[in-house]
Amino acid sequence: MKQLLIITAIILGMGMSNCKKEDKVSSETSNQKFVSIVEIPTTDFSRAIGFYQTVLGITIEKMDMEGVQMGVFPESGDAAYVVLVKGNDYVPTKNGAVIYLNAGNDLQPTLDKIEKNGGKIIVNKTEISPEMGFFALFLDTEGNKLGLHSRN
């Protein structure tokens, strides 16, 4: 519960700092990205860090916030922050909301690394539509169901 309060305070602080004296509905809000932080629960923090670093080819920054282990993915412009978390209130699940990770121009090379690194492919690369591109679904090493998305 303490972790939830900390994250909520961070999000509220970020939101308050972005507030203006007058709230205006404009074309700017229609282009706003509404997701700002995504937390992916872990049971084995080191294993999860290794999985995502290898599969995505990134370096994850490790930190500890009041007993909660956090692994922060590299910042990517105005995209949401993605954080691996291990704490008492975090339980991996394959049920619930599905987070789709951007796999660049073609998700297949990333998908090919999933099972080699302890994950499981649930849905192979599948076309959504010519305009929206492709997706795939997988289980990570912690049992979370996630997706990959690419234009090609």
C-alpha positions as CSV (number, residue, x, y, z in Angstrom):
1,M,0.0,0.0,0.0
2,K,2.9,2.3,0.8
3,Q,4.3,1.8,-2.7
4,L,1.0,2.6,-4.3
5,L,0.9,5.9,-2.3
6,I,4.4,6.8,-3.4
7,I,3.7,6.2,-7.1
8,T,0.4,8.1,-6.8
9,A,2.2,11.0,-5.2
10,I,4.8,11.0,-8.0
11,I,2.1,11.0,-10.7
12,L,0.1,13.7,-8.9
13,G,3.2,15.8,-8.6
14,M,4.0,15.4,-12.2
15,G,0.5,16.4,-13.1
16,M,0.4,19.4,-10.8
17,S,3.6,20.7,-12.3
18,N,2.1,20.6,-15.7
19,C,-1.1,22.4,-14.8
20,K,-1.8,25.9,-16.0
21,K,-3.9,28.5,-14.3
22,E,-6.6,28.0,-16.9
23,D,-7.5,24.6,-18.1
24,K,-8.3,24.7,-21.8
25,V,-9.7,22.0,-24.0
26,S,-7.7,22.3,-27.3
27,S,-6.4,20.3,-30.1
28,E,-3.3,19.7,-28.0
29,T,-5.2,17.4,-25.6
30,S,-6.5,15.4,-28.5
31,N,-2.9,14.4,-29.3
32,Q,-1.9,13.8,-25.7
33,K,-0.6,10.4,-24.7
34,F,-2.6,9.4,-21.7
35,V,-0.4,6.6,-20.3
36,S,2.6,8.0,-18.4
37,I,3.9,5.0,-16.3
38,V,3.6,1.3,-16.8
39,E,4.7,-1.1,-14.0
40,I,5.5,-4.7,-14.8
41,P,5.4,-6.9,-11.6
42,T,8.2,-9.4,-11.0
43,T,8.8,-12.3,-8.6
44,D,12.5,-12.8,-9.6
45,F,13.8,-9.3,-10.2
46,S,17.2,-10.3,-11.5
47,R,15.7,-12.8,-13.9
48,A,13.2,-10.2,-15.2
49,I,16.0,-7.6,-15.7
50,G,18.1,-10.1,-17.7
51,F,15.1,-11.2,-19.8
52,Y,14.1,-7.7,-20.9
53,Q,17.7,-6.4,-21.4
54,T,18.4,-9.4,-23.6
55,V,15.2,-9.5,-25.6
56,L,14.9,-5.8,-26.1
57,G,18.6,-5.0,-26.3
58,I,18.4,-2.3,-23.6
59,T,20.1,-1.4,-20.3
60,I,17.7,-1.2,-17.3
61,E,18.6,1.2,-14.5
62,K,18.1,-0.5,-11.1
63,M,16.9,1.4,-8.0
64,D,15.2,0.8,-4.7
65,M,12.4,2.9,-3.3
66,E,11.4,2.2,0.3
67,G,11.9,-1.6,-0.1
68,V,10.5,-1.8,-3.6
69,Q,13.0,-2.9,-6.3
70,M,12.5,-1.0,-9.5
71,G,14.1,-1.4,-12.9
72,V,13.5,1.6,-15.2
73,F,13.6,1.1,-19.0
74,P,15.5,3.8,-20.9
75,E,13.5,7.0,-21.5
76,S,12.0,7.3,-25.0
77,G,10.9,10.8,-25.8
78,D,7.3,11.4,-24.8
79,A,6.5,7.6,-24.4
80,A,5.4,6.2,-21.1
81,Y,8.0,5.2,-18.5
82,V,8.2,1.4,-18.2
83,V,9.3,0.0,-14.8
84,L,9.9,-3.5,-13.6
85,V,8.9,-3.7,-10.0
86,K,9.3,-6.2,-7.1
87,G,7.4,-5.6,-3.9
88,N,4.8,-7.0,-1.6
89,D,1.9,-5.5,-3.5
90,Y,3.0,-6.5,-7.0
91,V,1.9,-9.8,-8.4
92,P,2.6,-10.9,-12.0
93,T,-0.5,-11.9,-14.0
94,K,-1.5,-13.0,-17.5
95,N,-5.0,-11.6,-16.8
96,G,-5.9,-7.9,-17.0
97,A,-4.7,-5.1,-19.1
98,V,-2.1,-6.0,-21.8
99,I,0.8,-3.7,-22.4
100,Y,2.2,-3.6,-25.9
101,L,5.9,-2.8,-26.3
102,N,7.1,-1.0,-29.4
103,A,9.3,-3.5,-31.2
104,G,10.6,-1.0,-33.9
105,N,10.1,-1.5,-37.6
106,D,9.6,-5.3,-37.4
107,L,8.7,-7.2,-34.3
108,Q,9.9,-10.6,-35.6
109,P,13.6,-10.3,-34.4
110,T,12.4,-9.4,-30.9
111,L,9.8,-12.2,-30.9
112,D,12.5,-14.7,-31.9
113,K,14.4,-13.9,-28.7
114,I,11.4,-14.6,-26.4
115,E,11.5,-18.3,-26.0
116,K,15.3,-18.4,-26.2
117,N,15.3,-16.3,-23.0
118,G,12.7,-18.1,-20.9
119,G,9.5,-16.5,-22.2
120,K,6.6,-18.1,-24.0
121,I,5.0,-17.0,-27.3
122,I,1.2,-17.0,-27.0
123,V,0.3,-15.4,-30.4
124,N,2.8,-15.3,-33.2
125,K,3.2,-12.2,-35.4
126,T,-0.2,-11.3,-36.7
127,E,-1.4,-8.5,-38.9
128,I,-3.9,-6.1,-37.4
129,S,-4.4,-4.1,-40.6
130,P,-2.2,-2.5,-43.2
131,E,-2.6,0.8,-41.4
132,M,-2.0,-0.4,-37.9
133,G,0.7,-3.0,-38.5
134,F,1.4,-6.2,-36.6
135,F,1.2,-7.6,-33.0
136,A,2.3,-10.7,-31.1
137,L,1.6,-11.8,-27.5
138,F,3.9,-13.5,-25.1
139,L,4.4,-14.4,-21.4
140,D,7.6,-13.1,-19.8
141,T,9.7,-15.0,-17.3
142,E,7.5,-13.8,-14.5
143,G,4.2,-14.9,-16.0
144,N,3.0,-11.5,-17.2
145,K,1.2,-11.4,-20.6
146,L,2.6,-8.6,-22.8
147,G,2.4,-7.7,-26.4
148,L,4.8,-6.5,-29.1
149,H,3.8,-4.0,-31.9
150,S,5.4,-3.0,-35.1
151,R,4.4,-1.3,-38.3
152,N,5.9,-4.1,-40.5
